[in-house]
Amino acid sequence: MNQTAEGGLGGPNTSAPIMAQQNNNNLGSDVNNATSMRIQGNGGGNSSEAWTCGGVQFQNPVREIYTRSLYRVCLKFTTSEDEDEGKQEPATAYWTLTGNTTTIGNGGPTSNTPDDICRRMDDSMTGPASGILCRITDAFGREAAEHALRAAMTCGWHIRGDRGDAAIRVGKTRATGEGDRKQAEILSLDATRWELVKGASFAAGNSVFNVEEVKESNSLILRCTKGPMRGREVEVPAAQCPFVFGRAHEADLCIMDRELSRRHGAVLYIPRSAGSQRQANGTTNGNGIFVLVDLLSTNGSYMRLVGPYGTMGMGALSIGDEFIVGRTGFSVNRFDYGISEAIGARPTMEDRTLVIQSLLTLDNKFSNEDKEDFNVLAMTTFAAVFDGHGGDECSNYLVDVLPMHLRTHMANERDALQEAVEASRGIRGHTEQHEDAVSELMRRIITAAFLRTDKEFISPKNAPQSGSTAATIILTGRRLFAANVGDSRVVLCRGGGQCVELTSDHKPNRPDEAARVRQAGGFILHRRVMGELAITRAFGDKSFKMGIKAMLEEEADDQAFSGSKDEVAKDLTAPLVSSEPEIATMVLSHGDEFLLLACDGLFDVFR
């Protein structure tokens, strides 16, 4: 038996689930894959400090369902100063404490100033409390709130380093072409946040550069204060932007630093009249701004939180952001999660899993829309387990396409979603069973995304015959949607160990599913659709989607009239196996522990 398990999405506002999946016996094979995922939330806790200056989406985080304000964030280590020395890795995740500041530094537990996250081996830190992570509150002041809201799609948390130890990874960009044909496509929503103004300082690899001057003649003067080019000044003309730096000899600025990628980062020049555009090609008409971006490098380019970026609120963090304190890197996550899988005796693994902490970060392609238009996407998490059968083509396709279609449908309906969210704020009497305008609209969006994904997979003439189940969760604020097709499941573990099954298997032994198959002209034999498929709903399985008339051709015409006169008319063009999901919805509480998404291989063993 092949098995995969994914466990623990833990979030700021809730405790979340585990995902599990297994390649089942849907096509009659006796050797299965299994996959499970566990998603763990960040539990409860009350916030004693409010942030009303942030707007309604950050107010009442304890009671609000649709909120961007996270009670806690999950920090995961991305880099460690200990790695190169072969020392033991730090803990994989650290949960911040609601209402408390989290300090990061080299203050040990027995020191006078112990740090919550102690990195004694990172000698690049200047001491205890080199980095301070906390929630943004009204105590920061209105100016800090304006900085935070202007800077990012913040989750309500902020990092600062009073001695210059903290820095945030800048937005990503893809650069193409050489010489006069160089162009840069900005991939991050807030890439233009990191303007290179006088006094700004950024780090890349072992190098640190300070902005000495921004000339009116559209050029920038940088001075290297640390690294192989220490003491050297570099002029960056706007006409030469994108100005690429890295290890490559053909880069505009070649830096022989082993921690840099060949094309590591770049300086862009964006005319102010087009400051919101997502394309930068070096045009120099009119005054503009210089912006630091990262060219999808391995180790990242970071804006240091000093000088003009040392002001409170400038270090506002969004889900998916990365920051460093000293040489230790962290990513900002809504949930912690784990995945377990085993291939068993099968030659290939057909199960797939996916966790997207924020749909806002999914495709990294944005046009000229106002970032506030993406409020709902910023607070939406997607996770899934896909149990493939008959090959891995379908499960691979679902990983790439289903979340994209979900994001697209949500983006297309963002005005209606935002109106529904606003209409639902502050409604008293919200319960797990209560459905508001948001849940009604999201049901339609999820169903449309599922059906579109399946149609596009099976439509090509040469489409593979493989198929897949899907157990998915979509978490918008604290509103959970569990959507499934097939026999993979979603289970919620509540406080005190209470288990709540959120999905129901789509199998021929369900009377309503068997009736639907028969209504389409099919039959159930040996608990399988047409004696072959062990589930009644799935993605793919093209031959079961064309309808019995197409499957049996001329024989179907005879079969249509072979029944008695009292027999209910059958729709012989309807698919025998459906990809329409069943969707359960509820509001997660702050005491919920985790979610489990798993395929039938795991639950068959649990019985």
C-alpha angles and dihedrals in degrees: 000000000000112000136189127178129184119190143188128019103181119184143192097249100030146016108253143201150274124243123217132179139172134183098246136203093265094132098038099267116143095209116076142190118220131200133178135176128198118202116192125196131214095252130220137315134136124250112230093188122061130204104210091155088069092066135248094308089067099041124103095006090176095058104024118098098194104048136138091203111104121207091211137358128219113231117205123191114245099172134011133194087223095062098084092048095055094242125150114288118246122250111294096234140017126196117214119225119249112246093007132096118243115217124204120196145096098287107128125217092259096048125101090251108034117189125225088227109032120195103176093167092059100090091175088077113093095222141290118350093020087153127028121197120190144145118271112247138173087264087075089067134236094283091057089049091053091050092049095048093044093047104054150339085275124198090211097269131112137196125204137170113201092196097045098263097121127079136166125223111250127231123287126249136178114223123199137177133028135254114348091356096062115131135173129208113202110223102181126076094226101034092122088058091087102068115176102235128163110291095022117132131197137186130214120173108318093337130096123192129191125202105238099176143353106211124213087229088073101261136116129220117212127186122200110224098174136025137035093325096046113160095015123124122216127195117212112198116204089229090062095054134151078062104193124204128187144097095299114108090221092057117111087241114028112200117184095218117137091211093061125088118235090257099021109160143338145211113233128198114214121183110236091234087061098034092129094050120111095215123076119181105163098270108163103188108133129351117314145164133264114228131192115226137172120235096218089280124176098239100028137226116263134201109219116230095236136105110007089001094051092080116113111268096027090099095059111150133217129197107278095026120135126211138173133217108197102323096327115103130205137185123214113234136177093209142023115222143173134206129205125184139163127191096205117189097332118110093228137031111238099177122096134187133197137187122184110180093197126014087211089075096046106102102007091218118126132164126196098307120131108258090229086069087073097059094119093047090051091059096043124099126190128197131167147174116208118196106200126200133184090024138335098264095098097045090047090051092050093053090056102036113027097066090044092055091045090052092046094051091047091049091049090052096039095117092052091043092051091049090049091049092050091047090052097049115113095004108155121223097040106163135168090265096043114105119199134187091280094056092048092051094044091053089059092045094050093047092049091050092050095048094045092050093051094046093052092049097051099035101082114090091233094046112145120251094231122116142189143202120228131211108183140169127202113191116192108183100313094329108110125202117190110194123179144170120189128006102312112113145214118212128183122209110207129195113295093029097286111160120213120188108213099183138049124216118251101223135142091251089070106095094217093049093047090049091053091052092049091046087058090054097261132120140217117237124174089352091300134110106257086350091290118072121058095203132058098209127045146131115259119001088134097189090060093051100058095073130250092273092061092041096053097026109189094007089063091064091057092045091053091065099034095089129083122278090252093056114115111252113259128222100227092184095058117104116258090214118042131207094199108121129227108229128204121187135192141150114256117227125219090249096060112118110204147322125241122205113186145155125241093267091072096044093045087060093046094059 
